[in-house]
Amino acid sequence: MFKSDEYVKRVNQFWIQKHDEFMAVLNSIDAQSAFLSETAKNNFRRWNILKDSSTDMWKNQNFSSYNEAVSNLKKWLSERIQWIDNQLKN
């Protein structure tokens, strides 16, 4: 698909148009994480999935805390946005 100039043009337009929205999601993670922190504590108290390697929840990544999982999410999303930015440079 990326051999089509029209397709590449539209992908670039989409990314330029939506880039701020993706960045807003990244930038909202801390606020959402804080809002959900008590709920997360209750959740992990009831279901100890953070350190439980028997679940596929984290795809072989064991986080010792909610904050560590949130940090990992932010890092992954930031790196993914940067990767897409780099791929779409003309």
N, C-alpha and C positions, 0 to 999 in steps of 0.2 A: 504494500500500500504506500510505503514511503517513496516509491519510485514515481508516483504521480505528483506532479508539481501542484496540482489543485488540492490534493489531499494534504500535502505538507503545508500549503498556505492556510488551509482551514484549521489544521492542528495548531499552528502557530497563533492564529487569530484567537482560537479558543483559549489557549494558555495565557496569552496576553490579557484577554478579557477576564479570565477567572483567577489570575495569579493573586490578586489582592484578597480574594475570598479564601484561597488555600492558606495564605499567610495569616489571615484572621483566625482561621481554625487553629493553626499552630500557636498563635499568640493567646488564644483563649484557654489553652490547656491548663495553665496554672490556676486560673480563676475557677474553672470547672472542677479541677482536682481538689481545690480547697473546699468548694461547695459540697463535694461528695466525700470528703475525708471521714466524717463520722459514719456515714453509710458504708464506706469501704471497710472501716474497722469492724463494724458489725458483721459484714459479709464474710470477712476473712476469719473472724472468730468462729462463725458457724461452719464455714467450709474452708478448711486449711489448704487451699489450692496453691498458695504461693510457693511453698517448699515441697509440695507433693509432686514428684516427678512421674507419677502414674497417670496424670492427666495430660492431654494434648493441648491444654489451654494456652500455654506459652511456647509451643513448638520447641521443646528441649531447652528452654531458657528458664532457669529457676531464679526468681526474684525473692529477695529476703524481705522486701517491704513493698507496700503500695507506692511509696515515693520513688523507689527504684524502678518499678514498672512504669510509672508515669514518666520518669526521666528517660527511660529507654524509648518510650513512644515518641517523646519530643525529639530525641536524637534521630530516630528512624525517619520521622516525618520531615525534619529539617534536611537530612541528607537526601531524601527522595526528591524534595522540591529543588534542591541544588542540582541534583542529577538531571532532572527534567530541564531545568534552565540551561544546563550545559549542552544537553542533546539538541535543544531547539535553537541554539545560536546559529545565525546565518553567516 
